[in-house]
Amino acid sequence: MCRTRQGAVRGTLSADGGVAAFLGIPYAAPPFGPLRFRPPAAPRAWSGTRDATAHGPTPPKAPYTPPFDTLIPEASVPGEDCLNLNVWTPSPGPGARLPVMVWLHGGAFTNGSAASSAYDGSAFARDGVVFVSLNYRLGADGFLHLDGVPDNRGLLDQLAALEWVRDNIAEFGGDPDQVTVFGESAGALAIGFLLADEQVRRRGLFRRAILQSGAAHHFLRPRSARRITERLAEKLAIEPTADAFAAVPMDRLLAAQAELRREIGARPDPAVWGEAALNAMPFEPVTAGPAEDGLELPGPDCGVELLIGSNLEEYRLFLVPTGRLELLPDAKLRATAEAYGLDPDKALPVYRDARPGAVPGEIFDAMTTDWFYRIPAIRLAESVPGSYMYEFARRSSAFDGRLGACHGSELAYVFDRLDDPTYAPLIGEGAPQAVADAMHGSWVAFAKTGDPGWAPYDTGAAAAGAGTRATMIFDDVAPGVVEDPRAEERALWEGVR
């Protein structure tokens, strides 16, 4: 049993007695009724001891569309008390002062939850970390721009959960001054957005951050967010107001959100959808102002230690299962390069020369992986000296090996859960435990010491043999630190992204 400020909770012990799990603890009140589209409110206190042996409700969301519904199994628990979190600890009770890792799940800000077995924190607790995972509002409830209510309610949820950690985690054996927030995809993008906010950084809710396949280059400007709100209201035949959206039955609202995303994919016109035309994410953080040049990245005075990276072939997740990898026409490459701000005549030969015999879909994957994931990660590392950079390059055996080191395929290794069936569709067979040992171990080391085990990403002259742009490659073929991988391709994006 552990005590929170709202009351006591009773969890479960692992079979060996080494890890205690407390599941479904509310960190905010249910965001419905008068609290719909509002900032998170404090949870109610309870008397007695609350059962914390099962995952709590998850925020409403539409299922993934085929084929992603089978590749990324969803965990959904019905109920309104969905702003809850889970804690795994090796030392329940005050006094241990162990490092804390807080996980933000991905899912394009429309999917995912902390109830998935994929995010079981047992391995982190086994290795001396207090692990926390949390749910936050998704889709329209979390990110639709609405007049009269705050933007980015899903991010406000995350901050409320971090405040709960600050106020309560010592009772679970954690050190509130040693918090590492980490996330993947949308979870990492959320962290990038929070890092760009100086007021958030000054609150000191986290000391370190790990960003996997997401940084600080994806957001909506207010004018784009307004267009998306208006179009969603049109689809529902309502006024674009918070009260009107709140009156729509949830199943109908979720269906309309899914239709909107398909509409953007079918007609990705920036004149219509703004920033969402290129990243196909209509529900993502909204900037406070025009931000014509993007978010203002943190600088040397960031005050948060960073570990940042991406996967070698991120975009194959969206090309291989759909069959697009082999079908994508060569003309699409030129149009995409232009849309990304590159000179096709200069950029495409560089990507092709590095991949002899590659089909257009493979070149598209490399270029889009850079635009969406790798270059934003590099820019964030460049902005905060002393940051650490990694790349996950272990190629999955799924889809006859064509899925590669795709988006999300590193998660099983980070969580040291290669045997979890949730991950099987992405990682395939024969996943090497040595890669999981290395990657999971580096994450734990960073949370404990701020040093994952290799040199920082130094963009200046080599110093004391540390090397420049040092990047740890996690792979079972050629693992180790590489200086400035694919430097010629990186250079194409200077002044572009």
HELIX and SHEET records of a PDB file:
HELIX    1   1 GLY A   33  LEU A   35  5                                   3    
HELIX    2   2 PHE A   68  LEU A   71  1                                   4    
HELIX    3   3 SER A  117  TYR A  119  5                                   3    
HELIX    4   4 SER A  122  ARG A  126  1                                   5    
HELIX    5   5 GLY A  139  PHE A  143  1                                   5    
HELIX    6   6 ARG A  153  ASN A  168  1                                  16    
HELIX    7   7 ILE A  169  PHE A  172  5                                   4    
HELIX    8   8 ALA A  186  LEU A  195  1                                  10    
HELIX    9   9 GLU A  198  ARG A  202  1                                   5    
HELIX   10  10 PRO A  222  LEU A  236  1                                  15    
HELIX   11  11 ALA A  242  ALA A  246  1                                   5    
HELIX   12  12 MET A  250  ALA A  266  1                                  17    
HELIX   13  13 PRO A  270  TRP A  273  1                                   4    
HELIX   14  14 ALA A  276  ASN A  279  1                                   4    
HELIX   15  15 ARG A  316  LEU A  319  1                                   4    
HELIX   16  16 ARG A  324  LEU A  327  1                                   4    
HELIX   17  17 ASP A  330  ALA A  339  1                                  10    
HELIX   18  18 PRO A  344  ASP A  353  1                                  10    
HELIX   19  19 PRO A  360  THR A  369  1                                  10    
HELIX   20  20 ASP A  370  ARG A  374  3                                   5    
HELIX   21  21 ILE A  375  SER A  383  1                                   9    
HELIX   22  22 ALA A  398  GLY A  401  5                                   4    
HELIX   23  23 LEU A  411  VAL A  414  1                                   4    
HELIX   24  24 PRO A  421  TYR A  423  5                                   3    
HELIX   25  25 ALA A  424  ILE A  427  1                                   4    
HELIX   26  26 GLN A  433  THR A  449  1                                  17    
HELIX   27  27 ALA A  487  LEU A  492  1                                   6    
SHEET    1   A 3 CYS A   2  ARG A   3  0                                        
SHEET    2   A 3 ALA A   8  ARG A  10 -1                                        
SHEET    3   A 3 THR A  49  ASP A  51  1                                        
SHEET    1   B11 THR A  12  LEU A  13  0                                        
SHEET    2   B11 ALA A  20  PRO A  26 -1                                        
SHEET    3   B11 ASN A  84  THR A  89 -1                                        
SHEET    4   B11 VAL A 130  LEU A 134 -1                                        
SHEET    5   B11 LEU A  98  LEU A 104  1                                        
SHEET    6   B11 GLY A 174  GLU A 184  1                                        
SHEET    7   B11 ARG A 208  GLN A 212  1                                        
SHEET    8   B11 GLU A 305  ASN A 311  1                                        
SHEET    9   B11 TYR A 388  PHE A 392  1                                        
SHEET   10   B11 ALA A 470  PHE A 474  1                                        
SHEET   11   B11 GLY A 480  GLU A 483 -1                                        
END                                                                             
